[in-house]
Amino acid sequence: MVFSSIVFLLLFLPLVISFYFLVRREYQNSVLISFSLLFYFWGESYYLIILVASVVFNYLIGIFLEERKSKPILFFGIFINLSAIAYFKYYNFFLQNLFQFSGEKIDLLEIHLPIGISFFTFQMISYLIDIYRGQVHAQFKFSRFLLYISFFPQLIAGPIVRYIDIQRDLISRKIKWTDVDVGLKRFILGLAKKVLIANPAAFVADKIFALPSTDLNTPLAWLAVLSYTIQIYYDFSGYSDMAIGLGRLFGFHFIENFNLPYSANSIQDFWRRWHISLSTWFRDYVYVPLGGNRVSQHRLVMNLLVVFFLTGLWHGASWNFIIWGLLHGFFLLAERYFLSDILKKIPYFLGNIYTILTVMVAWVFFRVEGLRPALHVVKLLFSFRLEDTVYHPGLYINSLYLVSIFFGIVFSYPIKRIIGILFERLFASYDRFPNLYYITKSFAVILLLVLSILNLAGSTYNPFIYFRF
């Protein structure tokens, strides 16, 4: 079940909201746990056992660490967590690469990847490390820890929520009308980003990338990469908006996960804005323990490359993901040693163009399956192959796509904040109608909700990228 589905919007969400606000406060956590487990079971059936078993294991390890700050206990807990990911996500990948060098044929196992395992496992690892460091105390009440891990808004695609950020919310939270208002509007905004912008862009990207490579030319390749660039941002940031909005609706305050990353003027700036919960996780639990930037230049290079190797590998069992991560690591190193001086001297928009082009080229390895096909697409981007093929951009570009791409590009920059400030000032002049701005904004949000639901009801195309991560 995904947030951008009719079942979730018209059945699941109304039910969980109704039960949550009807029961007494001491039973609200139980309502959220019940619906969260149902939410996961809906999509994963008996693989719910994996989630619950992981919760029980880490709950016990957390208690042991609270009673005794022991490195062997911590390492054992981390090892078991990583072993679960290694089996479900990387076993066949490692096996395939191992036997590729020997030339032997091997039958790979049919292993189902439990949804969200990368996200909730990283949450549990951060929980154990924070207990060992003395930054938090272990949660002795099992139901609260179960809710922390299984809470459905952030369960399957993040953001990666640290226990330290919501430990108070797990115990006691007072929900004000502001929380409900902000939470619902944030959820609807995220839904609109996913349905009205990401989906039309995804449709074009999927169609073009499904073509034989011989049928592509440079314009088609750029159209596909542009479409995917818009798709992945609005798909994932839209989901994060929905998760943050739902959390706020129930009294939980999640950290921001995106901050207009395509407006960055360097790759370093990009990673301060993109998937913030993941980048800060790797910073705090991998980069800093390795020594961070307080080491020799040679060691610093290795630290950054290790972090971005793991960042790529975290996204999937493929060399393409690893190359994607290392590309970002390479440009971060280049900026650290010489590019940053150039970027400081040139106009902001030139730095932004450099960043966007780098990110778009890297997205090719993220999207295209196989190294050779990905390299072929990258070659097409810069080979200026303009001869006609059986397919041409006009087959994929329509008015809906153009509108989606236009708003996708515009709202990748701080234009929304500027528009908000202008409208606030405009409506502030209407002294006789003090609530006019709020009413107008609410009407616009309701309109987005209606358009999103109508779009979902009239189409069966509703992909979600981060299910595979």
Summary of the structure (lengths in Angstrom):
residues: 469
radius of gyration: 23.3
end to end distance: 15.6
largest distance: 80.3
contacts: 1468
relative contact order: 0.11
helix: 75%
strand: 0%
